[in-house]
């Protein structure tokens, strides 16, 4: 029986979590781990030293937070509290230009990075011109995202619990929509095939780095057969979809009802290979 296996890379939505310099072991290997779990968003307090009046300063914080969200960095223009990651904003005058500057502070109070922004016209900035502030936010959000990605890499390399330093754990979640005993037999067969030198099976979703959910669809096929589509959606621990494995094939009704038998074994073996590939690709992407 021939199966069509499709690996579908997906683009992450802008509502995902921060590119995670937001947990783990900060700085050098001898540095202490963070004592508190990180906040899932980056806080941008209204700047006091950005050469802007209060209204314009608040507007710029909101503009920059919105642009960071567009780059998959959930951010909130609001005061920061203990345990938050924070982006501090300041500015200096350089001739006819204003140069924004940024500092990233972790929940442990440690400064993790500095970034100088793109110069903008001093008149427009000082007057709180909305277009000038928006232009500055548009220009600086990509470089700030890159800085946080670098911070993330440094933290992950020094964190023994990071996926850079251990085998990922995958939890096989629910399967729905399959005729016969497919909702039970398919995940059992995937679980048999997933464990290996590059992947471990987690007992619960809470213990997992990735969770797989299966959705099965059936439609009438040619010559009395049934076209079966098996979609295996892979999510990371932040509940973001990182990839999908799809299998499509035509089967006789008796092949899968009441029991999937050998069909479940074959489908589970190939699905496990695809799921492993999705997980490995995601880990490699985070290492870049």
C-alpha positions, 0 to 999 in steps of 0.5 A: 500500500502506497502512502503520500507523505507531505511535509508542510512548513508553516509560517508562524503568526505574529501572535506567538511568544517572544524569541526566547531569551526569556528563560533558562540560564543567562549569560556565561555557563557559570551564571545563575539560572533565573529564579523566576519564570519569564513573562510571555511578553516584552514590556515597553514602559513609556520612556522618560529620557527619549527627548519626547513629551509624555504623550509622544513618548507613550505613542512611540512605545505603542508604535514600537510594541506593535511593530515588534508584534509584527515580527513575532515578538509579543510586546506591551506598551505598559509599565514593567514589573518584577519578573518581566523582560523590559525594553528601555527606550532613550534618545540623544541629539546628534546634529539635526538627527535624533538617535534612539537607543534601546536596552534589554533588561531581564527579569533578574535585573541584568542587562542583556543587550544594547541597540542603537536605532536608526537616526530620524529628523530631530524636528519631527521627533521632538515635535512628536510627529506621528509619521516620524515616530512610526518610521522610527518604530518600523526601522528599529523593530527588525534590528531589535528582534535580531538582537533578542534572537542573539540573546536567545542563542546565548542563553540556550547554549548555556542552558543544560535543559535547552533543546540545544543540549538534549533530545526533544520530547514529543507527546502524542495527543488525541486523534479524531475523525477516523472510522473504525478503531483508527482514533485509538490504533493510529496514535498507538502505532505512531508512539511505537515508532517515534522514540529513537536516538534523536527523539523521546516520547513524553508521557504528558503534554506538560512534559513535552517540547512538542505535541502532535494532534491528529485529524482524520478526514474521509471522503468517497473515492473512486470505485467504492473506495474511501479517500483518507486524509491524515493530518498530523499537526505539530505544536511547540510548548508555546502552542504554536504550529511548527509544521504538519505532516499529511498523508493521503491515500485511497482505501477499501472500506474493509481496510479500516472498518472496524479495524485498521490493523496493518494500515495503522501500522504502515501509516504510523511508521511513515507519520512518525518519520515525518513528525521527526523531520518536522521536530528536527527542522524546528530545532535546527531553525532555532539554532541559526 
